[in-house]
Amino acid sequence: MTSTSAPTAAAPASAIEIRGIRKRYGALEALRGVSFDIRRGEFFALLGPNGAGKSTLISIISGLVHASEGSVSVLGHDTVRDYRAARRRLGVVPQELVFDPFFKVRDMLRIQAGYYGCGKEVWPWIDEMLERLDLSAKANVSMRALSGGMKRRVLIAQALVHKPPVVILDEPTAGVDVELRRTTWAFMSDLHRQGTTVVLTTHYLEEAQELCSRIAILDRGSVAVIEPTQHLLARHPYRFLRIKLVDGAQLPEGLMPLVTGEVNGALELKLETSRNPIGGVFDALRTAGIGIEDVHTREPDLEDIFIELTGHPVGAVAAGAPK
Ligand SMILES: Nc1ncnc2c1ncn2[C@@H]1O[C@H](COP(=O)(O)OP(=O)(O)OP(=O)(O)O)[C@@H](O)[C@H]1O
């Protein structure tokens, strides 16, 4: 992509600047004063349980919904006062599949490019995207004949026709099989390497963990945390120990408070590294004369951290969330 060159002295440092955003739907406050920046060239994750306000924030960034208070700019262009310039720099892959079913894939993309004032010069780019997203064989097929996963990839191509330097993907891989998710992420990673800023919302936390260098977690309309992924993963000083006892033996009473669950007949214990060394667990079992059949340890992942921060798994509606 040519429009994603490195920042110059005059260019704004932020790809997206979000300042004091509030959004009210009647009595419901879907966003309660959200402020943060997404830097140029970042691969950034916006996470949160259902109803946290992610889609509302994305709609405000894309200029489709007006905030009740606050402002957003894309590469220095206010999304309200300078809507066209902001929109020109942004590609948004929406969550919902909305298409004219009768258009053929390639024609639809060419028409979409026209809306941004792009002509034949982007046709090779459209064909390149079709190739990268494994859609070349479907270029002359009408939209209604595509599977859900293919439609989702056309949606990605549609958001990128004008080569925007900033791309937002709102759950682009929801319901898409593993192979297609890989294709999508390989393509997005290439664009990112070439300088595109990529913002992603996803319910697949392992995707965010693997791809994104910084993560914001929205919860009930506010930013619960915004940190580099590695800091987020490292700041939780515990690990998990999975342990299967010989002959279904019972765990000693003293270790029971550490148990967080059972997986395939093995108990999972959450150990704080400073307070519950693994050796202490083994000592307690030895003293009680209990044999161990199998054991393994696991570092906390984003899913664990998400639950700890928000009190519920990703995808669950927050208790007391604005509804
Ligand atoms: N047009 C609307 N009118 C009224 N309420 C709305 C509207 N759009 C969103 N909401 C409410 O605002 C809150 C935030 O919704 P939003 O869709 O932004 O959350 P989300 O984090 O994107 O959730 P999900 O992961 O389910 O997509 C929810 O309580 C939702 O019901």
The ligand as an SDF file (V2000), in Angstrom:
LIG
                    3D

 31 33  0  0  0  0  0  0  0  0999 V2000
  -28.7260    2.3480   18.5620 N   0  0  0  0  0  0  0  0  0  0  0  0
  -28.7750    2.0100   19.8440 C   0  0  0  0  0  0  0  0  0  0  0  0
  -29.8400    2.3480   20.6080 N   0  0  0  0  0  0  0  0  0  0  0  0
  -29.8990    2.0190   21.9050 C   0  0  0  0  0  0  0  0  0  0  0  0
  -28.9360    1.3450   22.5720 N   0  0  0  0  0  0  0  0  0  0  0  0
  -27.8560    0.9640   21.8730 C   0  0  0  0  0  0  0  0  0  0  0  0
  -27.7060    1.2780   20.4780 C   0  0  0  0  0  0  0  0  0  0  0  0
  -26.5220    0.7850   20.0520 N   0  0  0  0  0  0  0  0  0  0  0  0
  -25.9590    0.1880   21.1240 C   0  0  0  0  0  0  0  0  0  0  0  0
  -26.7520    0.2950   22.2130 N   0  0  0  0  0  0  0  0  0  0  0  0
  -26.4430   -0.2050   23.5660 C   0  0  0  0  0  0  0  0  0  0  0  0
  -25.1760    0.3350   23.9320 O   0  0  0  0  0  0  0  0  0  0  0  0
  -24.4160   -0.6280   24.6710 C   0  0  0  0  0  0  0  0  0  0  0  0
  -23.0920   -0.8650   23.9760 C   0  0  0  0  0  0  0  0  0  0  0  0
  -23.3440   -1.6020   22.7680 O   0  0  0  0  0  0  0  0  0  0  0  0
  -22.1960   -1.9760   21.7300 P   0  0  0  0  0  0  0  0  0  0  0  0
  -22.8650   -2.6750   20.5950 O   0  0  0  0  0  0  0  0  0  0  0  0
  -21.3850   -0.7880   21.4380 O   0  0  0  0  0  0  0  0  0  0  0  0
  -21.3330   -3.0170   22.5780 O   0  0  0  0  0  0  0  0  0  0  0  0
  -20.1970   -4.0060   22.0670 P   0  0  0  0  0  0  0  0  0  0  0  0
  -19.0800   -3.9170   23.0650 O   0  0  0  0  0  0  0  0  0  0  0  0
  -19.8510   -3.7270   20.6530 O   0  0  0  0  0  0  0  0  0  0  0  0
  -20.8990   -5.4120   22.1750 O   0  0  0  0  0  0  0  0  0  0  0  0
  -20.7540   -6.7090   21.2020 P   0  0  0  0  0  0  0  0  0  0  0  0
  -19.4560   -7.3560   21.5560 O   0  0  0  0  0  0  0  0  0  0  0  0
  -21.9400   -7.5370   21.6110 O   0  0  0  0  0  0  0  0  0  0  0  0
  -20.8430   -6.2430   19.7900 O   0  0  0  0  0  0  0  0  0  0  0  0
  -25.2870   -1.8760   24.7640 C   0  0  0  0  0  0  0  0  0  0  0  0
  -25.9420   -1.8620   26.0120 O   0  0  0  0  0  0  0  0  0  0  0  0
  -26.2600   -1.7080   23.6160 C   0  0  0  0  0  0  0  0  0  0  0  0
  -27.4820   -2.3680   23.8980 O   0  0  0  0  0  0  0  0  0  0  0  0
  1  2  1  0
  2  3  1  0
  2  7  2  0
  3  4  2  0
  4  5  1  0
  5  6  2  0
  6  7  1  0
  6 10  1  0
  7  8  1  0
  8  9  2  0
  9 10  1  0
 10 11  1  0
 11 12  1  0
 11 30  1  0
 12 13  1  0
 13 14  1  0
 13 28  1  0
 14 15  1  0
 15 16  1  0
 16 17  2  0
 16 18  1  0
 16 19  1  0
 19 20  1  0
 20 21  2  0
 20 22  1  0
 20 23  1  0
 23 24  1  0
 24 25  2  0
 24 26  1  0
 24 27  1  0
 28 29  1  0
 28 30  1  0
 30 31  1  0
M  END
$$$$
